[in-house]
Amino acid sequence: MDNESGLQRRLTGRQLTMIGLGGAIGTGLFLGSSLAISQAGPATIVAYVICAGVALVIGWSLAEMVVVHPEAGAFGVIAHRYLGPWAGFVVRWTYWTIQVIAIGGEVIAAGIYVQFWWPSLPLWLPVVVFSAVVLVMNAAAVKLFGEVEYWFAMIKVVAIIVFILLGVLLITVGLPGAEATGVSNLTAHDGFLPNGMSGLFLAMVFVLFSYIGTEVVSVTAAESENPVRDIPRAARRMVTRLALFYVLAIAIVLTVVPWTTTAQGGSVTESPFVRVFSAAGVPAAATIMNFVVLTAALSSANTNLYLTTRMMHSLAANRYAPAWTGRLSAAGVPRNALALSALGLALAAGVSAASESEAYLALFGVSVFGALVVWLLILVTHYAFRRTRAAQGLPESPVRLWGAPVTSVVVMLFLAAVLVSTLFIEPLRPAWWAGVPFFVIVSAAYVVTSRRAKSPV
């Protein structure tokens, strides 16, 4: 049940699917979709469909590679193998960094949601408590982690399903005390595409971030009970369910509430989800929704901490991180790597104590640049994976990305365009000022550490 890295294969297929959903479904769907809607209006539905296709290509290309190499470190190790040690080093350290930042952002968001009930509570207090909770869950045996995350993610999934069902009823036949809304909101207020094609493309920049996290399934390969069977199945189920949830939920939001209202964003009490639950006569709709988004934030933090811990363990295996971070506990958990990956939690506590109003934004922008670069490198790795194995006469993967390499090249061009466009979007522009220096620093660190690294895996 163990593998060559010492990690234990204890995650089941159902746990892998829900871990993938847990890592991808954060608070963006419930509260953050207003940014995309403000750009494209009702056409945001199209943006979610297109970006679902992008996520499917990413997830399927990863599945194709991981079933051949179900190793700790996943796409970082595979990049090392097919693109060289520099790529393996940069991908893993970049992914580790952006997810550490994401962890901090999610626990800060969770603390803010607690303040919905207790406004006078200092933000740092729930941040510290939630940080301790996710640390304990990740320090447990991986099978226990998988079960906890399964139910964490299930709360989000059930909330979305209930929302979709109630929304369909509200649109078509109405609910007690609320008349049917119909579909007029999809064409009212300057039409379905109020800001033209440019607005649709800008919306896709924001929507794409909703799908970041779909790569989590590949990282679980080293601890999957049967990676050849479960990884492709989990990747397919996770991406298709995620796309279905996102597209249907956003379609209902834009049908029930005028897009001009939703685009203004707001607090939990102003969320479109609360509006639908309230129209359905659900008591304390805002309180229930706040509990859901709180769970969503903690689930994302929990999964991201798992990801960063495994990436750090992989880096230690190649001597690209301190050797002590590669040691495993008796339960097969790299707890030293977990301790180092908890830097994001410590940073979140410090930032929340120093500047509550800017806490979440301070941890978000820097991860945007890195996330897009990692996705690009995953697709470049997949291209090299196909060419190298064909040139060496090696057997094909039992999982094959449909239409590759055309599909992967098209998605690469799309991601590159999105990356460039962030330079022209004011809220995302700082990502370049932080992202470019970061990659210079990481590349310099590679030069130093490569002298003592092992030969390529």
Steps between C-alpha positions, in 0.01 A plus 500: 500500500803729516710637214866570443474848655374357830157660465210267567239414235185552706281740295196343333345602169203677662736694728716608205199644316380697802853620586521636146167679539601624843818654368329672207171621651599787724320818594529643147179336377292611797631856536769579243321435172382863498832607344440288191133599479592869511703448180278272290152518651285195414770383255700397807326165449695460175822591680444220752435250220819596311715493814352162591644374171839642597483328840402172334806513273725572800346222709505243219858575396604456863311172527675373185842569650430405861370149427841430345689675782289478821774655712521747787523850359277419202537752217812651661683168481370436149620846388840409650505179297390639161603868506805481723592578862449877464135450403447248780650739752310807379162325467511349847631806683258727314205276573606468862524878535167587339316236699660612826367847421159355413488319834555829682234671293242230568544496879476880502179472297372244753576743782308774321197271469508435875483876552161486325370350826736678740600834342708612797719188495862585405580337165825342617317280755293285260794500258722341766230250602426393142871473425536257789202298374635449146846421639359224723297352212804493272721349768266202529532186289421566135189276504352711782588818311326364191184419695484842671553681170237279336234631739634856491460502122163325525353799689592729209369259239167452681459877539555551126260219405226635729558849360468372142178309573340794683618736227340292226171500690520875560565566130236266358204475739588726791515424871252567783491878535720556192380508139691331219776729372518358148811558289460867416801599711727326249419755230398807703741784582678536163464138387677169551842642409484858636873577475577317178766237436763696691283478811462126451877450474565707813239294682688183402810638673309500829303180433817304427613549859186317615636183340849521648533203732387239248859371495467375859393149388839442336682583824308224680635233262778390735242429773223356286407136558485437125632800303466343153129438560407784735695805375343521150156424642536760776636762258211451258234502772653795682531728195161409349318542832683822571407638159139390539472658845663824391310543174158415645554706816615809311216460248249500785666798668479702179142390430360566847680828571573777246868491409532872579411418861722193530797687350507730800622214718454542872487304821355159579158655560504641145611175334268370225502166682340669802239664276388162361495331841302792641249484214459129575403588856810343651533634857821687577618474138792737557620301802483172307685652203765642729557153643537363146758759392683449830518127425609576143791711623614240756471218246718688252756581770503136611555366147759762407702418811499137391626605155782717629614234744531239222679745271752578774552128563569455129750787496685344792525171306698686232706691760334824389367555853650423843536125557300514823189603305496160330472292818173317568314434822395151605164571334674576169447877519787740412444706815821701466391608154161578653663725758686696232190523283316652796689824434191622316294453814754691708507776239121517503494540877758777484333686216154472657631645825681786327251604231155344504353700213776409252573150630336294227615715205857506630522121458307458174663701221845342515362150430328593173814517287646178638179301452479581130869422445463163673206407275702601194794285611267205562386516137856543371594194706214303345619594152854383585358184666324399177798575275762334722307178551423473128866562408619234746242244392340489844138382539224758493328602821176309567339847522520729197404868479257535210628708209852546637729664415259743330278536808793556736662755266174694467462512878864608537437795269185587693682494834782711359245756381338506842837544668587796276156655549546514878757771435216721374251427780558741786418263794721226350792713380699461825523128420764586237697721736519211746502209253797593279741568791381179664598290198838671484558412866384139454725455197796637696418262784501212254854585387617485862317182600554305179865448587399265780182359345458142392509401138170550316228260609 
